[in-house]
Amino acid sequence: MKVGPTLQGGLRIDVETPLDWMVLRCISYDARGGGLDLADRVSEAMGEDDSLADWEEYVLPELRDGFNGQLDAIEGALSIAGSGEEPAEIHIARDQADLWYGGLNQARLALEERYGFSTADPEEMTPGKRSAWFRSQFYLHVQSVLLEHVMR
């Protein structure tokens, strides 16, 4: 897989293999964290008091819509690009960069929460954890390219 800026100010991802497709499709899977989305995980940190009811009524629905919108944009771009087996190009326009950045960030946060990479050495990880770590590093790379070339 190759990731680079376009002349139009966006980003292009060249998907070359079925494994590349799998990694890209894992963005939403990783972000949803095994069923509990980021909005729910943020809400858990609120604790149990009167402010939680206000949070759930006024903040949580909009937060959930925003987070789901980021993942929907990524899923939509992937479905437009192809069926998931053949080489393809995915284009991220400047006006979609924030959505992709946020969706990738959700995936990275969920993976960090699940696996605790900050204190782990990739050489000593189980194969599943190492796979998740490599995905997290890829998501970080795409975010860096978005920041450097598209979102400035």
C-alpha positions as CSV (number, residue, x, y, z in Angstrom):
1,M,0.0,0.0,0.0
2,K,1.2,3.5,-0.8
3,V,0.0,6.7,0.7
4,G,0.8,10.1,-0.7
5,P,-0.5,13.6,-1.4
6,T,-2.3,14.6,-4.7
7,L,-1.8,17.6,-6.8
8,Q,-5.4,18.7,-5.9
9,G,-4.4,19.0,-2.2
10,G,-5.8,15.7,-1.1
11,L,-4.4,12.3,-0.3
12,R,-4.3,9.1,-2.4
13,I,-4.0,5.6,-1.0
14,D,-3.0,2.9,-3.5
15,V,-4.5,-0.4,-2.4
16,E,-2.4,-3.2,-3.9
17,T,-3.3,-6.4,-2.2
18,P,-6.2,-8.1,-0.3
19,L,-4.1,-7.6,2.8
20,D,-4.2,-3.9,2.2
21,W,-8.0,-4.0,2.0
22,M,-8.1,-5.9,5.2
23,V,-6.0,-3.3,7.0
24,L,-8.2,-0.5,5.7
25,R,-11.4,-2.3,6.7
26,C,-10.0,-2.8,10.2
27,I,-10.2,1.0,10.8
28,S,-13.9,0.8,11.6
29,Y,-13.6,-2.5,13.4
30,D,-10.7,-1.3,15.5
31,A,-12.5,2.0,16.2
32,R,-15.6,0.4,17.4
33,G,-13.5,-1.5,20.0
34,G,-15.4,-4.7,20.0
35,G,-18.9,-3.1,20.2
36,L,-18.4,-0.2,22.6
37,D,-17.9,3.0,20.5
38,L,-15.7,5.9,21.6
39,A,-18.7,8.0,22.7
40,D,-19.7,5.3,25.1
41,R,-16.1,4.9,26.4
42,V,-15.9,8.6,27.0
43,S,-19.2,8.5,28.9
44,E,-17.9,5.7,31.2
45,A,-15.3,8.2,32.5
46,M,-18.1,10.5,33.6
47,G,-18.9,8.5,36.7
48,E,-22.3,8.3,38.3
49,D,-23.7,11.6,39.3
50,D,-26.3,14.2,38.2
51,S,-24.1,15.6,35.5
52,L,-24.1,12.1,33.8
53,A,-27.9,12.5,33.0
54,D,-27.3,15.9,31.3
55,W,-24.3,14.5,29.5
56,E,-26.3,11.6,28.1
57,E,-29.2,13.8,27.1
58,Y,-27.3,16.8,25.6
59,V,-23.8,15.8,24.7
60,L,-23.7,12.1,24.0
61,P,-26.1,12.0,21.0
62,E,-24.1,14.6,19.1
63,L,-20.8,13.1,20.1
64,R,-22.0,9.7,18.9
65,D,-23.3,11.1,15.6
66,G,-19.9,12.9,15.0
67,F,-17.8,9.8,15.7
68,N,-20.1,7.5,13.6
69,G,-20.0,10.1,10.8
70,Q,-16.2,9.8,10.7
71,L,-16.4,6.0,10.4
72,D,-19.2,6.2,7.9
73,A,-17.1,8.5,5.7
74,I,-14.2,6.0,5.7
75,E,-16.5,3.0,5.1
76,G,-18.2,4.9,2.2
77,A,-14.9,5.7,0.6
78,L,-13.8,2.1,0.8
79,S,-17.0,0.8,-0.7
80,I,-16.7,3.3,-3.6
81,A,-13.1,2.2,-4.2
82,G,-13.9,-1.4,-4.8
83,S,-15.0,-4.8,-3.6
84,G,-11.9,-5.5,-1.6
85,E,-9.9,-7.9,-3.7
86,E,-8.5,-5.9,-6.6
87,P,-6.0,-3.0,-6.7
88,A,-7.7,0.3,-6.3
89,E,-7.1,4.0,-5.5
90,I,-8.8,5.7,-2.6
91,H,-8.9,9.5,-2.8
92,I,-9.3,11.6,0.3
93,A,-10.3,15.2,-0.6
94,R,-9.3,18.1,1.6
95,D,-12.9,18.4,2.8
96,Q,-12.9,14.7,4.0
97,A,-9.5,14.9,5.7
98,D,-11.0,15.8,9.2
99,L,-13.3,12.8,9.0
100,W,-10.5,10.4,8.1
101,Y,-8.2,11.9,10.7
102,G,-10.9,11.5,13.4
103,G,-11.8,8.0,12.3
104,L,-8.1,6.9,12.4
105,N,-7.7,8.5,15.8
106,Q,-10.7,6.6,17.1
107,A,-9.1,3.4,15.9
108,R,-5.8,4.2,17.5
109,L,-7.4,5.2,20.8
110,A,-9.4,2.0,20.9
111,L,-6.4,-0.2,20.1
112,E,-4.3,1.6,22.8
113,E,-7.0,1.1,25.3
114,R,-7.4,-2.6,24.4
115,Y,-3.7,-3.5,24.2
116,G,-1.7,-0.9,26.1
117,F,1.0,-0.4,23.4
118,S,2.8,2.4,25.2
119,T,4.5,-0.1,27.6
120,A,5.0,-3.0,25.2
121,D,7.9,-4.0,23.0
122,P,6.7,-5.2,19.6
123,E,9.3,-8.0,19.6
124,E,7.7,-9.5,22.7
125,M,4.0,-9.2,21.6
126,T,1.7,-12.0,20.7
127,P,1.0,-12.2,17.0
128,G,-2.5,-10.7,17.5
129,K,-1.2,-7.8,19.5
130,R,1.6,-7.2,17.1
131,S,-0.8,-7.1,14.2
132,A,-2.9,-4.5,16.1
133,W,0.3,-2.6,16.9
134,F,1.3,-2.5,13.2
135,R,-2.3,-1.3,12.2
136,S,-2.0,1.4,14.9
137,Q,1.3,2.5,13.4
138,F,-0.2,2.6,9.9
139,Y,-3.1,4.7,11.1
140,L,-0.6,7.1,12.7
141,H,1.3,7.3,9.5
142,V,-1.8,8.2,7.5
143,Q,-2.7,10.8,10.1
144,S,0.8,12.3,9.8
145,V,0.5,12.5,6.0
146,L,-2.9,14.1,6.3
147,L,-1.6,16.7,8.7
148,E,1.5,17.4,6.7
149,H,0.0,17.6,3.2
150,V,-3.7,18.1,3.4
151,M,-4.8,19.7,6.7
152,R,-2.3,22.6,6.8
